[in-house]
Amino acid sequence: MSRCFISYSRRNTNFAERLARDLNDAGVEVWIDFRQIHAGERWKDEIRRGVERSEVIVIVLSPDSVVSEWVQFEINYGREKNKVLLPIMVVDCYAELRANESLAWLLDVHFIKFEGRYEQGFPELLKALPGKRKVGVFDTIDSSKIPNPFKGLEAFQQTDAAFFFGREGLIKKALAALKPGRPRRFLAVVGASGSGKSSLVRAGVIPQVRSGALPGSDQWRVAIFTPGDQPTRALATRIAPMLPEDVDADAVQKALSTGMDGLSTVAQRLLIDAPSTAMLMLIVDQFEETFTRAPESAARSFIGLLEHAATVPNGRCIVVLTMRADFFDRLGRYPDFAELFEADQLLIVTEMTQSNLLRAITGPAEAVSLIYEDGLADRILEDVRRQPGSLPLLQYALTELYKRREGRRLTNAAYDAIGGVEQALARHAEELYVSLGVGQQDIVKRVLLRLIEIGDDAIPPPARRAI
């Protein structure tokens, strides 16, 4: 994943913080000074290191940033280090650029316009990131530079939308449940651990919403967060940078705590400058943390905010959450909220059908012009079909195949070498274990023994043998 350095003027701090959070939500690693530079550090040296360690420099352009000495330094230093420069126009500053000898060359670089169109500009920025464009089967890109379309053991993110295949049916159902005008603006995406709930929402649903798949949804505000042990605080921290006025998380949390209508009221404030059809789509990922980490009183207050915001007449907040299926019983404590988990407001992420699995295998490869050797895709499909719940293993095996590709070809010989879907990860785990020092191996043994004791059958056989 590309690391993005955000270059901005202090006068644009609120915008930069919102952008940083949205990029993080999309799965992008962000370097921004107020997160990375800590007390006692030499800030000038840290900025240089930040630029050097980043692949992309996102330049927040405004009249203030053009005259900023350090923004000029960051841009020109990034240029000197051959970084990818992605300028975004937040406030019109063409005149200032023309008058600035140090930065006038930026006028020859294509800008992404954010002024008055943040929700449209942000997806354009994601698509401009290196390795995230859909290359297409007819491209003549050098085979050594073909990006990896597979995810290994990571979840799919918004930046992976062009490579997310096999869940088209569930995406369609989710969008149908999110259509504007419904009395209950709520969707629960539920499934077993590792079933791909977060990937479905992040790489499937959100990009569709941002692209305008629903009426006016390209104007919606989208925010993602996990509840943690203070869910209302987590919510306040996430949406504070999105408000039109410059407020901090403390002020937003106070507003949320005024009553059950706190979230719906804040949503109205957040959308005050947006079209009347715009909505706040609030995505609570790993909602089960509300039950496992938050005190009962905090969980009840948070759930009350979500329930009211999703059901109040003419409300402007849509609530989407992902939750592990084994936490269904916890909803019994909140009967009114539990009623939302019914009919078309509940989307169960099931095992993939055979045709969907084949789509997940072949689609990403086709997107970047990789070619499976004859019979290989069917071999992989058969191995995965015999092992329910093996989607993470599939993505890991495909990543290993990508590393061993011959030009554009993914070969049977490489698949044999990695041991297929079942053995690819196990072999890697064994190699890593052998590479550890004696002390580190002892720690791993104790952890694995404890996992085996509580009945975790997912531990690779080679790791068990090492014990």
N, C-alpha and C positions, 0 to 999 in steps of 0.2 A: 504494500500500500504506500502511495506517495505521501511524504510528509510535507505539509504546507506551512510556509512561513507567512504570517500576515503582517504586512507593512502598512502602517496607518498613522494619522496624526492624533494627538491626544484629544483634539476637539471632536474626533469621530469615534471615541472609545465605546459608546453605547452600541453603535453599529458594528464595530469590530467584535465586540463580545457576542452579539447575536450571531454574526457570521461564524465565529469560532464554534459556538455551540451547535449550530446547524451542520457545520462540516463534521464535527465529532459524531453527531447523530447519524450522518450519512456514512460513517465508517472511515473517515479521513483523520489521520494523525495531524494535529495542529501544533505549531510553535507560535506562541504569542507572548509578548514580554511579561504581561501581568500574571501569567501562570508559571513561566519558566524561570524568571529571575527572582531570586530570594534575597532576603536581608544578608548583608555581608559579602555578597558577590560583586565582582567588578562588571557592572552592567554593559559597558562597551564591549568587553571581551566576550560576554555571553551572547550579545547580539551577533557578533561575527561568527561565533560557533553555531548559533541558530541558523544563520544563512548557509553556512558550509554543510550542515547536516540535513538540510532540506532539499528536496528535489524541485519544488515549485515555490515561487514567490507570488503570493496574491497581493496585488497593489491596490489599496483602497484610495482611489483618487478623489480629491476635493481641492478647492483653493487652498485650504490649510495644509494639506499634505504636500502639495507642490512646493510650498515655500519652507517646509520643514527640513532642517539640515539633516536630521537622521533618516528621514524617509528617503531623501536623495541619496544618502550614503548606502542604505539598504538596497535600493534599486540598482545603483551602479555597481555595488559589490556583488550582487547576485548576477548581474550581467557579466561581470569579469569572471565569475566562477562558472559561467555557462549554465546557469539555472534556467528552468522554464519560467517565463514571466507572464503572468495572467493579470492584466490591468482591468479593474472594474470601476466604472464611473458612478460614484455615489452622489456627487454634486458637480454640476457642470463646471469644468475648469479648462476648457480648450484655450481660452485667452491666456490664462496663466501658464499653460504648457508652452504655448508659442513664444511667450516672453522669457522662458526659463532656458538658458543655454545648456544647462546640465541635463535637462529632461526632455528637451524638444524632440528628440529622436523617438519618444514614445508615441508621437502622433502617427508614426508609420506602423504601429502595432494595433491590431484589432482589439477594441474594447468590448467588454460586456456591460451593457447599460443596466444599472441598478436603480437609478433615480426614478422614483415613482412606479417601479416595477420589480420590487425585490422578489416576489414569488415567481415571476417568470425568469428573472436573471439567475436565480440560484441553480435551477436545473441545468441551465446553459453552462454555468461554471463547473458543475459536476461532470458534464459530458466532455469538457475541455481538458480534464485532468489526464496526464499521460497514462496510456494503457487502458483507458476506460471508454474509448469510443468503440462502437460496433464496426469492426473492420470490413466485414462483408466477404462473400465467397469469391468475388471477382477482383479483389485487390491484389496488387503486385508487390506488397510489402516484403522486404527481406525476411526469409523464414527465421533467421536468427533473432529477429526483433519482434516476432509474434508474441503478444502478451499472453500470459497464462489465464485462460478463462475459467479455470477450476478453482475451488476454494480450499482444498485441503481440509483441515479441521476447523476452519473459521466459518462463522455464519455469513450468509450473503448480506450485502449492504445495499444502500441506494445506488452506490456507484457501480454495482454489479448487475443492474437491471438488464443490460443488454445480453447477459450471460445466464439469466435465470430462466430455466425451462422446466416443464413438467407439471407446473401448478396452475396452468392457465384456467382450468375449471374453477378452482377455489378462488382465484383472483376475481373471476367474473361474479361469483356468489358474494364475495365480500363487497364489491362495488355496488351490487344490487341492494345490499343491506344499508349502504351509506348514502343512498340517494336522498337529496334534500326534500324536505316536506314531510318526512315521516314523524309521527308523534313521539317516538322513542329514538333518540339519536345515539344509539349504542350498538356496539358489536364486540362480542367476546370470542377470541380466537383460542381454542382450547385443544390440547393434544398431549401425547406422552412426551417425556423428556427426550430430546433429540429428534423430534418429529419434523422440525423445521418451521415452528410457529413464528419465531422472530424473522427468519428469512422471508417467509411469505409476506409479512407486513412490510418489512424494510425494502426488500428488493422487488416485491410484486405490487402491493397495494399503494404505497406512498408514491412511487414514480408515476403510476397511472393517475393518481389524484393530482399530482403536480402538473401533469401534461394536459389536464382538462378533460379526463375521461368522463367525469360527471359534470352536469351543468354548472359553470362558474367555478369549478374546483381549482382551476389554475390561479385563483385569487385567494384560496384558503390559506390560513396560517397553520403550519404543522409543527408540533412539538412532541418530542419523545423523551421519556425519562423512566428510570426505575425507582420504586418507592423507597427502598432502603429502610432504615430504622426510624426516619422522620419523614413520612410520605408527604405531608403538607408542606414541609420545608423544601423537600426536593422539587415539588411542583412550583413553589414560589421562585426558587432559584432558576428553574428552567425558563419560566415565562417572563421574568422581570426584564430581560433585554429586549423583549418583543413589544413592550408597551411604548406608546408614542412619546410619553414623558420620561424623563431621566429619573427612574426610581430604582431603589435597590431591593434585594430579596426580603429584607426585613419589612419594608413598607408593604410589599405584596403579600407577605405572610400575614401581616396584621389585617389587611383587607380580606383575605380568605377566611380569617378567623372570626369575622363579624356575625356569621350565621351560615345556615345551609345554602343560602343564595350567594355566598361569597365568590365561588368560582364563576357562576353565570354573570355576576356583576363585573368581575374582572375581565371576562371574555368580551363583554360589551365595550369596556374601555379600550381593550386591546384592538378592537375592530372599528374604532370610532372613525378612522380615516379611510376605511376600506369600503368597497361597494356593499350595498345592503344585502346582497346574496352571499357574501363571504362568510366563512365559518372558521372557528378554531377547532382543528382536529387534534385532540389530545390523545397521545398514545402512551399507555402505561404498560411498559414491557416488564415481564416477569412479575406480574401482579401478585403472585403468591408470596412475595416478600412482605406484603402488607400483613399477612397472617404469621409469617415466621420470624420477622425481625422487629416489627413495630409493636409497642405496647397496645393493649386493647383499646384504651381511650383514644390514642392517636389513630388507630386503624378505623375506629367507628366514626370519628370526625371526618377523616379523609373519604371514606366510603360515602358518607352523607353528602359531601360536596360533589362527588362524581354523580351520584344518583340524581340529585336535584338538577345539576347542569344538563344531564342527559334527558330529562323528562319535563322540565318547566316549559309551558307553552311559549312558542316563538323564541325559544332559546337559540343561542348562536354557538353552542359548544357541542361537538361530536366526540364521544368517548369511545376509544378502541382500546381493548386490553388483551394481552396474551397471558395465558395461565396454564400451568400443568394440570392435566386431568385428575391427578391423584389428590388435588386440593378441593375438589367439588364439595366434599363434606363440610368444609369450613364455612361455606356460604349459609349453612343452616342457622348461624347466629344472626344473619342479616336478611330476614325473609323478604323485605321489600326490594332490596338490591338483588336478591336471588331471582326474583320474578323477571328481571331483565335477561336472564340467561335462558331464553326459551325461543322456540320457533326459529324464524330467520334472523334473530339477533344472536344466535349461537352458531359458530362455524367450527366444526370439528376437523382438525387436520389429521386425516387418516393416512394409512399406508398408500403409497403410489400404486396405481395399476401398472400392468406390464407395458402398455403403450406409453404411459407417462414416464416410466423409468427409462425407456428407450429414448424418449425426447430429452430427458435430463442428461443422458450420455452423449447423444449426437448433437444436440442443439448448440451447446457452447463451442464445440469444435468447429461446427459449420460457421459460427459467427466470426471466427478469426481465421478461417481458411485452413484449418487442420483437417487431415484426412485419415480415417481409420483404415488399416489394412483389411483386406477381405476377411469377413468372419469375426473380426475382433469385437465389434460392437455387440454382436449376438452372444459371444462368449461372456463378456462382461455382464450383459443383461441376465444371463442364466445364473451366474455366480451371485448376483445381487438378489435375484428373485428367490433363491434358496435361503437367503438370510434376511428375514424381516427385520426392519429397524436398522439397516446397515447403510443408510444414506451418508453419514459422516465417513464411513470406511470407503464408500464409493468415491467420494470427492477426494479423499486422500490418495487412493489408487490412481485416479485420473491425473492428479498433480504429479505423481511419480512418473506416470507415462509421459506427461508433457516434458519433464526434465530429460527424459531419454529419447525424445523424438528424433527422427532422422529427417532433417529438413522439415517438411510439412506432414510427414507420415508418423502416425502412432502405430507401433508394430506389435505383432504377436510375440516376437522374441523379447521385446521389452516387458510385455505383460508377464511372460513366463519368468523373467529375471526378477521381477519384484514379488512374485509369488501370488499374483492375482489379488482380488479384492480382500480375501480373507487374511492373507499373510503379509501384505504390504506394510501395514502399520505394526504388526507384531515384530517383523524383522527390524524395522526402524527402532522400535522400543528396545529390542535386544542390543542393537548396535550402540544406542545411547547409553544403556546400562553398562555395557562392557567398557565404554570410554570414561566412565566415572571413576573417581578415586575410591579407595576402600571406605573412607569415612562417609562419603556421599552414598555409596552403595548400601551401607548399613542403614542410613536414613530411609532410603527407598524401600528396603526390605521390610522395615517396621511399618511403613505406610501400607504396603501391599498386603502384609499379613493381616493388618487390621481390616482392610477392605474385604479380603477373603473371609475373614471371621464373620463379617456382617452380611456375607452372601452376595458380593458383587461378581457376577459371572463375566463381566466385560473385560477382565484383565487378560492381556494376551498370554497364551500358553508359554512362550519363551520367558516372559517375566516370572511366571509361576515356577518354571524350571530353575530359574536363577536363584530362587529362594531355597 
